Amino acid sequence: MIIATCEVLLLGLLITGAVHDVWFFRLPNWLTFSTAVVALPWLLLSLPSLPPILLHVLAAIVMLLVGMLAFRFQMLGGGDVKWLASLIFWVGFNLDFMRFLVMTSLVGGVLGVIVLILSKVRPGYGLKDGKRHLPYGVAIAAAGVDFWIRRTQLGQALAALARS
């Protein structure tokens, strides 16, 4: 029951983060904090021992450090970096790590094209402080939903229902 609750909360946080970023171009600290906190019981109950859990912690730290470099060079916003790290805490160091990053990048590219087109229709969309902003939380959330469907018990059950 606790695992299912964590999984439902994660899905809700993914949807909330995407919508919030589209409207406000900001990912709040409560979102990143909640995402990481909800991962704790899920990891403790889903993984067999401490070493795999520590790999998840290491993956989140690595993502945070790489993200801080991206933030320093204005490639990502601070909220994006923190949310990526908290979601990587769920994902861990495995092939899903790379899939998550590739999925985020691909969806981010499509999102960039959409925002460019949208800026022609609504010239002020995404402009803040004289710069055009990309709601990258949508791309992060899309990769999170991909992970949720493939790796959580509820996601796999819903995928099985959809296939039958």
Backbone torsions as a table, in degrees:
resi	resn	phi	psi	omega
1	MET	NA	-37.9	179.8
2	ILE	-67.8	-41.4	178.9
3	ILE	-60.9	-46.2	179.7
4	ALA	-61.9	-40.0	178.9
5	THR	-62.4	-44.6	177.7
6	CYS	-60.2	-41.3	-178.7
7	GLU	-67.6	-39.9	176.8
8	VAL	-65.1	-42.8	178.6
9	LEU	-62.3	-41.1	178.2
10	LEU	-60.0	-47.3	179.6
11	LEU	-59.8	-42.9	177.5
12	GLY	-62.0	-40.5	178.3
13	LEU	-66.8	-36.6	177.7
14	LEU	-63.4	-46.5	179.4
15	ILE	-65.2	-45.0	-179.8
16	THR	-60.7	-44.4	-179.6
17	GLY	-61.8	-43.4	179.8
18	ALA	-63.0	-47.8	-178.7
19	VAL	-64.2	-44.2	-179.0
20	HIS	-61.3	-41.1	-178.9
21	ASP	-69.1	-35.7	177.6
22	VAL	-63.8	-41.3	-176.1
23	TRP	-80.6	-39.7	-171.2
24	PHE	-115.6	-7.2	-176.2
25	PHE	53.2	43.6	-177.6
26	ARG	-155.6	138.2	173.3
27	LEU	-111.4	111.4	-173.5
28	PRO	-72.6	157.7	-179.6
29	ASN	-61.3	-34.9	-179.9
30	TRP	-62.3	-30.8	179.5
31	LEU	-68.8	-48.1	-178.8
32	THR	-67.5	-40.5	179.3
33	PHE	-64.0	-46.5	179.9
34	SER	-62.1	-40.1	179.8
35	THR	-61.4	-42.6	179.4
36	ALA	-70.9	-41.6	-177.9
37	VAL	-64.9	-40.3	-179.9
38	VAL	-67.5	-25.3	178.7
39	ALA	-69.3	-31.5	-174.5
40	LEU	-55.6	-58.4	-179.8
41	PRO	-64.0	-33.8	179.2
42	TRP	-62.0	-45.4	179.2
43	LEU	-66.3	-45.2	-178.0
44	LEU	-61.7	-34.6	-178.8
45	LEU	-91.3	-19.0	-176.4
46	SER	-95.1	-28.4	-174.9
47	LEU	-101.6	147.0	-170.9
48	PRO	-73.6	-27.2	-174.6
49	SER	-155.6	179.7	-176.8
50	LEU	-67.8	-41.4	-177.8
51	PRO	-55.1	-44.6	177.4
52	PRO	-64.1	-33.9	178.4
53	ILE	-65.6	-41.0	178.5
54	LEU	-64.2	-32.4	174.8
55	LEU	-64.5	-35.4	176.4
56	HIS	-65.7	-42.2	177.3
57	VAL	-62.5	-45.9	179.1
58	LEU	-60.5	-42.7	178.9
59	ALA	-60.0	-42.9	179.5
60	ALA	-64.8	-40.5	179.2
61	ILE	-65.2	-44.4	178.4
62	VAL	-60.8	-44.2	179.4
63	MET	-62.7	-40.3	179.1
64	LEU	-63.9	-43.0	-179.6
65	LEU	-66.7	-44.4	177.2
66	VAL	-64.4	-41.2	178.5
67	GLY	-63.2	-35.1	177.7
68	MET	-64.7	-35.4	174.3
69	LEU	-65.0	-44.4	178.6
70	ALA	-61.7	-38.3	177.3
71	PHE	-65.8	-42.7	-178.8
72	ARG	-58.4	-36.8	-179.5
73	PHE	-97.7	18.8	174.9
74	GLN	56.9	36.2	177.2
75	MET	-93.2	-26.5	178.6
76	LEU	-138.8	153.0	174.4
77	GLY	-81.2	163.1	-179.5
78	GLY	-62.1	-40.8	178.2
79	GLY	-65.1	-38.5	177.2
80	ASP	-60.7	-45.1	-178.9
81	VAL	-61.7	-47.6	-177.6
82	LYS	-66.5	-39.2	-179.4
83	TRP	-70.4	-38.8	175.3
84	LEU	-57.3	-46.5	-179.0
85	ALA	-63.7	-41.1	-179.3
86	SER	-69.7	-31.9	176.2
87	LEU	-75.4	-35.1	175.7
88	ILE	-65.0	-26.7	173.6
89	PHE	-58.1	-37.7	174.6
90	TRP	-68.0	-43.0	-169.7
91	VAL	-74.6	-49.1	-179.8
92	GLY	85.8	-179.6	177.6
93	PHE	-92.5	99.5	176.8
94	ASN	-164.6	-167.7	179.2
95	LEU	-64.5	-26.0	177.4
96	ASP	-63.5	-29.8	177.6
97	PHE	-57.9	-51.9	-179.9
98	MET	-66.8	-40.9	178.8
99	ARG	-60.5	-42.2	179.8
100	PHE	-60.8	-46.4	-179.0
101	LEU	-67.0	-41.8	178.6
102	VAL	-65.1	-43.8	178.8
103	MET	-61.5	-43.7	178.5
104	THR	-60.1	-44.0	-179.4
105	SER	-64.9	-45.5	-179.1
106	LEU	-63.8	-47.0	179.0
107	VAL	-65.8	-35.6	176.6
108	GLY	-61.8	-38.6	176.9
109	GLY	-64.3	-45.2	177.0
110	VAL	-62.7	-41.9	178.6
111	LEU	-61.1	-39.6	177.6
112	GLY	-60.6	-42.8	177.8
113	VAL	-64.1	-42.9	179.2
114	ILE	-61.3	-44.2	-179.7
115	VAL	-65.2	-37.7	176.9
116	LEU	-62.9	-43.9	178.2
117	ILE	-65.0	-43.8	-179.8
118	LEU	-63.1	-34.0	-179.5
119	SER	-68.1	-21.0	175.8
120	LYS	-76.6	-34.4	-179.8
121	VAL	-80.3	-44.8	178.1
122	ARG	-121.0	88.3	-172.1
123	PRO	-54.1	-27.6	-178.5
124	GLY	-86.4	-5.9	-175.5
125	TYR	-64.4	126.5	175.8
126	GLY	83.0	-2.7	179.2
127	LEU	-82.9	127.6	178.4
128	LYS	-150.8	126.9	-178.7
129	ASP	57.3	33.7	178.3
130	GLY	78.1	2.7	-180.0
131	LYS	-118.3	149.2	175.1
132	ARG	-86.7	129.5	-178.9
133	HIS	-107.9	149.9	179.1
134	LEU	-112.4	126.2	177.9
135	PRO	-75.0	73.7	-173.6
136	TYR	-65.1	-15.1	175.6
137	GLY	-59.1	-27.1	177.3
138	VAL	-65.5	-44.2	179.0
139	ALA	-66.5	-41.0	178.3
140	ILE	-63.0	-44.0	179.5
141	ALA	-64.7	-38.1	179.1
142	ALA	-62.0	-43.4	176.7
143	ALA	-65.2	-36.1	176.7
144	GLY	-64.5	-39.9	178.1
145	VAL	-67.0	-39.1	175.3
146	ASP	-58.1	-47.4	176.9
147	PHE	-60.4	-45.3	-177.9
148	TRP	-58.3	-44.6	-178.8
149	ILE	-66.5	-41.3	-174.6
150	ARG	-84.4	-27.8	-169.2
151	ARG	-118.9	-11.2	177.7
152	THR	-97.3	155.3	-179.7
153	GLN	-62.8	-44.1	179.2
154	LEU	-66.1	-41.2	178.9
155	GLY	-62.2	-42.6	178.8
156	GLN	-67.4	-36.7	178.0
157	ALA	-66.0	-42.0	177.3
158	LEU	-66.4	-38.5	177.0
159	ALA	-63.4	-39.8	178.0
160	ALA	-65.4	-39.9	176.6
161	LEU	-62.9	-40.8	-179.2
162	ALA	-66.2	-33.4	-179.6
163	ARG	-75.2	-26.4	-175.3
164	SER	-88.9	NA	NA
